[in-house]
Amino acid sequence: MIKTVLFDLDGTIIDTNELIISSFIHVLNELGPGALSREEIIPHMGGTLEQQMQAFTGKPDVAEYVTGYRAYNSVHHDDMVKPFPGVMDVVKKLHEQGIRMGVVTTKIRPSTLRVLEQFDLLKYMESIVTVSDVTHPKPHPEPVLTAVKQLQVDPSETLMVGDSPVDIQSAKAAGVKAAGVAWSLKGEAKLREYDPDYILHDMHDILTLTKKE
């Protein structure tokens, strides 16, 4: 039985997809090598910002790119992000069921807290593990294991929900169940390659999983 649900943030419960893509296009056009297409950007989404910038630029030092990305992202953030359909209702119902919840993300802590507060989701999340809080980000098991430790829950009764292969890899390496979301920009077929325990086609599918004995 699932008693704890851990959520990835971007692309999973919060639709930041267009903000992220436009932020990359802006900074790469401004600093070089020139704007990439959506198709070139999407496969790398889910990793850390530094990893993505290194992949796009071929440069080991991407500090200037990260700064430019975050500046653009911050200005446009509130107007370009929203919860995915059903998220608010499902999180509230999970809380009412007594399900423990947390966030495990490759975002930095300030921007994670900003978006959770924007949609009044922070009050439901008992653990928040960001890239700022770990030595090894997803796909390493450390982020998921950190949340499990903070919540003092049983990994076998814990579900990690994400939109990226790194979410599934981190979950499986940590010994928790993994669910991929079919609304991932990467596509359901790509997520299935990593053998998740579940694919969610609607946010409300989680409620079915948490009611199983």
C-alpha positions as CSV (number, residue, x, y, z in Angstrom):
1,M,0.0,0.0,0.0
2,I,1.3,3.5,-0.8
3,K,1.4,5.8,2.2
4,T,3.8,8.4,0.9
5,V,3.9,10.3,-2.4
6,L,6.9,12.3,-3.5
7,F,6.5,14.6,-6.5
8,D,8.9,16.0,-9.0
9,L,8.0,19.6,-9.6
10,D,8.6,20.9,-13.2
11,G,6.6,19.1,-15.8
12,T,5.0,16.9,-13.2
13,I,2.7,18.9,-10.9
14,I,3.6,22.4,-12.1
15,D,3.5,23.2,-15.8
16,T,6.7,25.2,-16.2
17,N,7.4,23.7,-19.6
18,E,7.0,26.9,-21.7
19,L,8.8,29.0,-19.2
20,I,11.8,26.6,-19.2
21,I,12.0,26.4,-22.9
22,S,11.6,30.1,-23.5
23,S,14.3,30.8,-20.8
24,F,16.7,28.5,-22.6
25,I,16.0,30.0,-26.0
26,H,16.4,33.5,-24.7
27,V,19.8,33.0,-23.0
28,L,21.3,30.8,-25.7
29,N,20.3,33.4,-28.3
30,E,21.7,36.2,-26.2
31,L,25.0,34.5,-25.2
32,G,25.5,31.9,-28.0
33,P,25.6,29.5,-29.7
34,G,22.2,30.7,-30.8
35,A,18.6,29.6,-29.9
36,L,17.9,25.9,-30.1
37,S,14.7,24.3,-31.1
38,R,12.1,22.8,-28.7
39,E,13.1,19.4,-30.1
40,E,16.7,19.9,-29.2
41,I,15.9,21.2,-25.7
42,I,13.2,18.7,-24.5
43,P,15.4,15.6,-24.3
44,H,17.7,17.3,-21.7
45,M,14.9,18.6,-19.5
46,G,14.9,17.0,-16.0
47,G,18.6,17.3,-15.3
48,T,20.2,20.1,-13.4
49,L,20.3,23.5,-15.0
50,E,24.1,23.3,-15.2
51,Q,24.0,19.9,-16.9
52,Q,21.6,21.2,-19.4
53,M,23.6,24.3,-20.2
54,Q,26.8,22.3,-20.6
55,A,25.0,20.0,-23.0
56,F,23.6,22.9,-25.0
57,T,26.8,25.0,-25.1
58,G,29.6,22.4,-24.9
59,K,31.3,24.5,-22.3
60,P,32.3,23.3,-18.8
61,D,31.8,26.7,-17.2
62,V,28.3,27.8,-17.7
63,A,27.9,30.3,-14.8
64,E,27.1,33.2,-17.1
65,Y,24.4,31.1,-18.8
66,V,22.9,30.0,-15.5
67,T,22.7,33.6,-14.3
68,G,21.1,34.8,-17.5
69,Y,18.6,31.9,-17.5
70,R,17.5,32.6,-13.9
71,A,17.2,36.3,-14.5
72,Y,14.8,35.8,-17.4
73,N,13.0,33.0,-15.7
74,S,12.4,35.0,-12.6
75,V,10.8,38.0,-14.5
76,H,8.4,35.8,-16.5
77,H,7.8,33.1,-13.8
78,D,4.5,34.1,-12.3
79,D,2.7,34.7,-15.6
80,M,3.9,31.5,-17.3
81,V,3.4,28.7,-14.7
82,K,0.4,26.9,-13.5
83,P,-0.5,23.6,-11.9
84,F,-1.4,20.7,-14.2
85,P,-5.1,19.7,-14.4
86,G,-6.2,18.0,-11.2
87,V,-3.2,18.7,-9.1
88,M,-4.8,21.0,-6.6
89,D,-7.7,18.6,-6.1
90,V,-5.6,15.5,-5.8
91,V,-3.1,17.0,-3.4
92,K,-5.9,18.1,-1.1
93,K,-7.5,14.7,-1.3
94,L,-4.3,12.9,-0.6
95,H,-3.8,15.1,2.5
96,E,-7.3,14.2,3.6
97,Q,-6.5,10.5,3.2
98,G,-3.5,10.9,5.5
99,I,-1.0,10.4,2.7
100,R,2.4,11.9,3.5
101,M,3.8,14.1,0.7
102,G,7.0,15.7,-0.4
103,V,8.8,17.3,-3.3
104,V,12.0,16.0,-4.8
105,T,13.3,18.3,-7.6
106,T,16.4,19.4,-9.5
107,K,15.4,23.1,-9.0
108,I,17.2,25.2,-6.5
109,R,15.4,25.8,-3.2
110,P,14.4,29.5,-3.7
111,S,12.5,28.9,-6.9
112,T,11.0,25.7,-5.5
113,L,9.6,27.5,-2.5
114,R,8.4,30.3,-4.8
115,V,6.2,28.2,-7.0
116,L,4.9,26.1,-4.1
117,E,3.9,29.2,-2.2
118,Q,2.4,30.7,-5.4
119,F,-0.2,27.9,-5.6
120,D,-0.6,27.3,-1.8
121,L,1.0,23.8,-2.1
122,L,3.8,24.4,0.4
123,K,1.5,23.6,3.4
124,Y,1.0,20.0,2.1
125,M,4.7,19.1,1.6
126,E,6.4,17.8,4.7
127,S,9.7,17.3,2.9
128,I,11.3,19.4,0.2
129,V,14.5,18.2,-1.3
130,T,16.0,20.4,-4.0
131,V,19.3,20.3,-5.9
132,S,20.6,22.7,-3.2
133,D,20.2,20.0,-0.5
134,V,22.1,17.1,-2.0
135,T,25.5,16.2,-3.3
136,H,24.3,13.9,-6.0
137,P,21.1,15.0,-7.9
138,K,18.7,12.7,-9.7
139,P,19.2,10.1,-11.3
140,H,21.2,9.3,-8.2
141,P,19.1,7.8,-5.3
142,E,20.3,10.5,-2.8
143,P,17.4,13.0,-3.4
144,V,14.7,10.4,-2.9
145,L,16.5,8.7,0.0
146,T,16.9,12.1,1.6
147,A,13.1,12.7,1.5
148,V,12.4,9.2,2.8
149,K,14.8,9.8,5.7
150,Q,13.3,13.2,6.5
151,L,9.8,11.7,6.5
152,Q,10.9,8.5,8.3
153,V,8.7,6.4,6.0
154,D,9.0,2.9,4.5
155,P,10.5,3.0,1.0
156,S,8.3,0.1,-0.1
157,E,5.3,2.2,0.7
158,T,6.5,5.3,-1.1
159,L,5.8,6.4,-4.6
160,M,7.9,8.9,-6.6
161,V,6.0,10.7,-9.4
162,G,7.9,12.3,-12.2
163,D,8.0,13.3,-15.9
164,S,11.6,12.4,-16.7
165,P,13.7,9.3,-16.9
166,V,15.9,10.7,-14.1
167,D,12.9,10.6,-11.7
168,I,12.2,6.9,-12.5
169,Q,15.9,6.1,-12.2
170,S,16.3,7.8,-8.9
171,A,13.2,6.2,-7.5
172,K,14.2,2.7,-8.5
173,A,17.7,3.1,-7.2
174,A,16.2,4.3,-3.8
175,G,13.9,1.3,-3.6
176,V,10.7,3.2,-3.9
177,K,7.9,2.7,-6.5
178,A,8.1,4.9,-9.6
179,A,5.3,6.5,-11.6
180,G,5.8,8.4,-14.8
181,V,3.3,10.9,-16.0
182,A,1.9,10.6,-19.5
183,W,1.7,14.4,-19.9
184,S,5.5,14.5,-19.9
185,L,7.0,16.4,-22.9
186,K,9.3,13.4,-23.4
187,G,6.3,11.2,-24.1
188,E,4.9,8.1,-22.5
189,A,6.9,5.8,-24.7
190,K,10.2,7.3,-23.6
191,L,9.3,6.9,-19.9
192,R,8.3,3.3,-20.4
193,E,11.8,2.6,-21.6
194,Y,12.9,3.0,-17.9
195,D,10.3,0.5,-16.6
196,P,8.3,2.6,-14.2
197,D,5.9,0.7,-11.9
198,Y,3.0,2.9,-13.1
199,I,2.1,5.4,-15.8
200,L,-0.4,8.1,-14.7
201,H,-2.7,9.3,-17.5
202,D,-4.6,11.6,-15.2
203,M,-3.5,13.1,-11.9
204,H,-6.5,11.4,-10.2
205,D,-4.9,8.0,-11.0
206,I,-2.8,8.5,-7.8
207,L,-5.9,8.3,-5.7
208,T,-6.6,4.9,-7.0
209,L,-3.1,3.7,-6.2
210,T,-3.2,5.1,-2.6
211,K,-6.5,3.3,-1.9
212,K,-5.1,-0.2,-2.9
213,E,-4.6,-2.6,0.0
